[in-house]
């Protein structure tokens, strides 16, 4: 059975330009923050631009997780309907 939670998150390309302007320490802090938030732990050790970028990216990640979960639910429901239809056709034959 497939799980309905993603194993990780993606960094969308439109963040690249902003992220590449940051120094490595700040960039690492943003990703540490994103990883901890994704794992359900809260860390708010960022400030300034790093905080804003991490907050925007985290919101996007949460929307992606919600969309993925909903897509899995719909796929599961559609598979169940197909299976029931096959079973009904087999019983009719």
C-alpha positions in Angstrom: 0.0 0.0 0.0 1.3 3.4 -0.9 1.6 6.0 1.7 -0.1 9.3 1.2 2.6 11.6 2.5 5.6 12.6 0.4 9.1 11.5 1.4 10.6 14.9 0.8 10.1 18.2 -0.8 11.3 20.0 -3.9 12.8 23.4 -4.4 11.0 25.1 -7.2 13.1 26.7 -9.9 11.7 30.2 -9.4 13.5 30.3 -5.9 16.9 29.6 -7.4 17.7 33.2 -8.3 17.0 34.4 -4.8 18.8 31.6 -3.1 21.9 32.0 -5.2 22.3 35.6 -4.0 22.8 34.3 -0.4 26.0 33.2 1.2 26.5 29.6 2.0 25.8 30.0 5.8 22.5 31.7 5.2 21.5 29.2 2.5 22.4 26.3 4.8 20.3 27.9 7.6 17.3 28.2 5.3 17.5 24.5 4.3 18.0 23.4 7.9 14.9 25.3 8.8 12.9 23.8 5.8 14.0 20.3 6.7 13.1 20.6 10.4 9.7 22.1 9.5 9.1 19.3 7.0 9.9 16.8 9.8 7.4 18.5 12.1 9.9 20.3 14.2 9.9 24.1 14.6 13.0 26.2 14.3 13.0 29.9 14.0 16.6 30.9 14.2 16.5 32.9 11.0 16.1 36.6 10.6 15.7 39.2 7.9 15.7 38.0 4.3 16.5 34.4 5.2 13.4 34.3 7.4 11.2 35.7 4.7 12.5 33.3 2.0 12.3 30.3 4.3 8.7 31.2 5.3 7.6 31.6 1.7 9.3 28.3 0.7 7.8 26.5 3.7 4.3 27.7 2.8 4.9 26.5 -0.8 6.0 23.1 0.6 2.9 22.8 2.7 0.7 23.5 -0.3 2.6 20.9 -2.3 2.1 18.3 0.5 -1.6 19.1 0.6 -1.9 18.8 -3.2 0.0 15.5 -3.2 -2.1 14.1 -0.4 -5.3 15.0 -2.2 -4.0 13.6 -5.5 -3.2 10.3 -3.7 -6.7 10.2 -2.2 -8.3 10.8 -5.6 -6.1 8.1 -7.3 -7.0 5.6 -4.5 -10.7 6.4 -4.9 -10.5 6.0 -8.7 -8.6 2.7 -8.4 -11.3 1.4 -6.0 -14.1 2.4 -8.4 -12.2 0.6 -11.3 -11.8 -2.5 -9.2 -15.5 -2.5 -8.2 -16.5 -2.1 -11.9 -14.2 -5.0 -12.9 -15.7 -7.1 -10.1 -19.3 -6.3 -11.2 -18.4 -7.1 -14.8 -16.9 -10.4 -13.7 -20.0 -11.3 -11.7 -22.3 -10.5 -14.6 -20.5 -12.8 -16.9 
